[in-house]
């Protein structure tokens, strides 16, 4: 027969014959109880089916081992890859990560932060929604919980920010496209959901001005995080009415570019650098799937490993320092141009 299931610490204390405070002390630190008591507890754990509630234990600790990770949209391959790397680093560091997605919803982001506050985590790695984040609620949270921001910076929020240099992204893509063919237009959502989109538009305008060229913005309709569908539908419409102002298109992000590539294929337009190609398409992010499009997408890559590693290192340093730095720090990592067949 399977061992008897024990529902809580009080019941486990009764069946083991050991006081609840001693059992709680054991689960905080097994070496903190006498050797004979530890042996008795461990024998009871072999006899009965009991697992302590780690969250309840954490709430009574001065320093928990729980770390919160909050991203805007986990179905986005960029955030999935970042979360995977960060989770692994937290686990390797002896912490228990809890991963949340705010699904692009500012109110849900507030509710997640409220839930995390109640769990009393050691710290939180927050990729905020950016422009639509409730700053007042986020500031209250960062006052209560040691917080490091990553990917999207909100000035003055949290103890540190770690992310990619969006101007580095766009400067590299524009410089390459201008040097190798017709100057690019910039294909973006008119009302972007992703927090770094506006920074990339401004960087494109500045880069074109630096080259002495006229910028062209192709601002497409669509809301939410279904970027591939938005890129596809806007691409089909632009191709049909011949409204693209350049044969070189620089997309704000890879997911829009993937939709645009699909529209080109369906419209019979060949994309790439070779003979017979009607368009060149390039983008930003180097999403995990961008190398497998047809043609493979020329893009500018995040240094996923560097950003995720430094984010976790900054949080660990923050936790070790008691939850506050003497001054807020910012770490930006340069991007890397990835040349593939689409441009």
Secondary structure, DSSP 8 states (H G I E B T S, - for coil): ----B--SHHHHHHHHTS-HHHHHHHHH-GGGS-HHHHHHHHHHHHHSB----HHHHHHTSSS-SEEEEEES-TTSHHHHHHHHHHHHHHHHTT-EEEEEE-TT-HHHHHHHHHHHHHHT-SEEEE---STTS-HHHHHHHHHHS-EEEESS--TT-SSEEEEE-HHHHHHHHHHHHHHHSS--EEEEETT--STTHHHHHHHHHHHHHHTT----EEEE---SS-HHHHHHHHHHHHHHTT--S-SEEEESSHHHHHHHHHHHHHTT--BSSSTT--BEEE-SB--TTGGGSSS--BEEE--HHHHHHHHHHHHHHHHHTTS--SS-EEEEE--EEE--TT-
